[in-house]
Amino acid sequence: MNPILVESNIKTIMNQQLNNCKNDKFIKNSNMMNVMLFCLIGGLISFILFIKYKGKQNIIEQKIKDNKKKHYILSKLQTFQKLKAKEYTNIPM
C-alpha cells in the first residue's frame, strides 16, 4: 500500500489554484494578442490611407501643376512646328 503524502483537500486546493493560474495566463496572453493585432491592423490601415492620400494636392497646387503641363506641351508643339516649317521651306535663316 502506498503512503498518502498529501491530504486530499490540499490536492483539490492546489489543482484549483493551478487551474486559476492557467486561466489567468490564458486571459493575459489573449489580451496581449488582441492589443498587438489591433495595433497591427490599425497601423496597416493608417499606412494604406497615408499612401493613398499622400498625393492629394489643394486647388492652387493643382492649378500650378496643370499650368506647367500646358506650358510644357505648348512649348514642345511650338518647337515641332518650327522644325516642320524649316523642313518644308528649306530656306536657310
Order of alpha helices (4+ residues) and beta strands (2+ residues): alpha-alpha
